[in-house]
Amino acid sequence: MAREIPQLNTGSMADISFLLLTFFLLTSSIDTDMGIIRKLPPPPDPNQENVDVKKRNVFNVLVNKYDGLLVQGRPMDISQLRVAAKEFLANPYDRDDLPEKKVENIPGLGEVKISKGVISLKNDRGTSYRMYVAVQNELTAAINELRDELSQQRFGRKFSQLTSEEQINAIQKAIPVAISEAEPENVGGGK
Amino acid sequence: MARFAKKGKRAVPGINTGSMSDIIFMFLFFFMVITTIRESSLLVKIKVPVASEVSKLERKSLVSFIYVGQPIDKKYGTESRIQLNNAFASVKDIREFITREREARDEVDRPLLTTSLKVDEETRMGIITDIKQELRQVGAFKINYSTRKGSVVQK
């Protein structure tokens, strides 16, 4: 005759797993990592000669050590930078003091005028990181808005909502991230 | 209506709590999967700056972090320092750090390695420029400026 097996009391099992749960909740952090993604250029080639870029194709942004902003030789508030950068890159009225455009055939978009404009960003060693990120953010915002507009026009939805790889590549090619950071110079001397 | 009248006291059946633990365990596994345990404890004070145009970092396992900020412990001074893994480091140590991070990954994933800069907003750009120059030399071109979500302009 088989012996009767006494039943296990599993009521406290839930308490134990609750304890484990709270332990993991406390020790881990849900830290979704967000940020501005950039690609650094490869180190400069000493044999390479300086490429002359036409003055009209360059948008100079300087940040000094007091976090002051100088755009195209004029002081500017950060709140206006996005609009200024957008106008420079888009050059909607084909003004001849704003960058040239070259017509290129992009699969999926057809003939597109691509701006030759480059944003040149230069900062001092004393600039605060907060200001630097703010400037980078505004410049990225300008490019993102232009991409959204083009995407809305051609595909009927925003750039971030595009799903087809081909469409994303086409827009990225039509409006590249043309932000160039100057080679650091030690202007003031020391750190 | 007496036909429906209940006779006597009815015993309330006991609730079976056996499956409760399974449910809680499911919760536990869910949380374990979606969260990440911070491997290195911070030695520097970091409050990342705000930005609105942020994108999420994909593939957490392919991200290596460089922390820069003021030391929490005042005996290390008040100047911004670099933290790699669990110790203070100098700009020269970045080269070795990146090489080691690369070796820890599969051959296929190495070009996708991203370096995330977690930098305090009060830091001066000088040290960041040095780090960026060093990363360029090593060939770690993909970087990410870690930020909080927020609006830059109105302050």
Contacts between the chains, C-beta under 8 A, distances in Angstrom:
chain1	res1	chain2	res2	distance
A	10	B	17	6.9
A	10	B	18	4.9
A	10	B	21	6.4
A	11	B	17	5.1
A	13	B	18	8.0
A	13	B	20	7.6
A	13	B	21	3.8
A	14	B	17	6.4
A	14	B	20	4.1
A	14	B	21	4.5
A	14	B	24	5.5
A	16	B	21	7.5
A	17	B	21	5.1
A	17	B	24	4.0
A	17	B	25	5.2
A	17	B	28	6.1
A	18	B	24	5.6
A	20	B	28	5.6
A	21	B	24	6.1
A	21	B	27	5.7
A	21	B	28	4.6
A	21	B	31	6.8
A	24	B	28	6.4
A	24	B	31	5.5
A	24	B	32	5.8
A	24	B	35	7.3
A	25	B	31	6.2
A	27	B	37	6.5
A	28	B	31	7.2
A	28	B	32	7.7
A	28	B	35	3.7
A	28	B	36	6.6
A	28	B	37	5.1
A	28	B	38	7.8
A	29	B	35	6.7
A	29	B	36	7.0
A	29	B	37	7.8
A	29	B	38	5.6
A	30	B	34	6.8
A	30	B	35	5.2
A	30	B	36	8.0
A	31	B	36	7.0
A	31	B	38	7.5
A	32	B	56	6.5
A	33	B	56	7.1
A	33	B	57	4.4
A	33	B	60	7.3
A	33	B	63	7.0
A	33	B	116	6.4
A	33	B	144	7.7
A	33	B	146	6.4
A	34	B	54	4.2
A	34	B	55	7.0
A	34	B	56	5.6
A	34	B	57	7.1
A	34	B	146	7.3
A	34	B	147	6.2
A	34	B	148	7.6
A	34	B	149	6.4
A	35	B	48	8.0
A	35	B	51	7.5
A	35	B	54	5.9
A	35	B	55	7.4
A	35	B	57	6.8
A	35	B	116	6.6
A	35	B	144	4.3
A	35	B	145	5.1
A	35	B	146	4.4
A	35	B	147	4.9
A	36	B	51	5.8
A	36	B	53	6.5
A	36	B	54	6.4
A	36	B	55	7.6
A	36	B	144	7.0
A	36	B	145	4.6
A	36	B	147	6.3
A	37	B	55	5.7
A	37	B	57	7.8
A	37	B	114	7.6
A	37	B	142	7.3
A	37	B	143	7.5
A	37	B	144	5.0
A	38	B	143	5.5
A	38	B	144	7.4
A	38	B	145	7.0
A	39	B	141	5.4
A	39	B	142	6.1
A	39	B	143	7.6
A	40	B	132	6.2
A	40	B	135	6.2
A	40	B	136	5.1
A	40	B	140	7.8
A	40	B	141	4.5
A	40	B	142	7.9
A	40	B	143	6.0
A	41	B	136	7.0
A	41	B	141	7.6
A	42	B	136	6.7
A	42	B	139	7.6
A	42	B	141	7.0
A	43	B	136	5.0
A	43	B	137	5.7
A	78	B	152	6.9
A	78	B	153	6.3
A	79	B	153	4.5
A	123	B	125	5.2
A	123	B	129	7.8
A	124	B	125	6.8
A	125	B	124	6.4
A	125	B	125	5.8
A	125	B	126	3.4
A	125	B	129	6.4
A	126	B	124	5.4
A	126	B	125	7.1
A	126	B	126	6.9
A	127	B	124	6.9
A	127	B	125	4.3
A	128	B	121	6.9
A	128	B	122	6.4
A	128	B	123	7.2
A	128	B	124	6.5
A	128	B	125	7.3
A	129	B	49	6.3
A	129	B	119	5.1
A	129	B	120	7.0
A	129	B	121	5.5
A	129	B	122	7.2
A	129	B	123	4.4
A	129	B	124	7.4
A	129	B	125	6.4
A	129	B	128	6.3
A	130	B	49	4.5
A	130	B	121	3.8
A	130	B	122	7.1
A	132	B	125	5.6
A	132	B	128	7.4
A	133	B	49	4.3
A	133	B	50	7.9
A	133	B	51	5.6
A	133	B	121	7.5
A	133	B	145	5.7
A	133	B	147	6.2
A	134	B	49	7.1
A	134	B	50	8.0
A	134	B	51	7.4
A	134	B	152	4.5
A	136	B	51	7.6
A	136	B	145	6.8
A	137	B	51	4.1
A	137	B	52	6.2
A	137	B	53	5.4
A	137	B	147	7.7
A	137	B	152	5.3
A	138	B	152	6.6
A	138	B	153	7.9
A	140	B	53	4.3
A	141	B	52	6.6
A	141	B	53	4.9
A	144	B	53	5.7
A	184	B	129	4.8
A	184	B	133	6.7
A	191	B	124	8.0
A	191	B	126	5.2
A	191	B	127	7.9
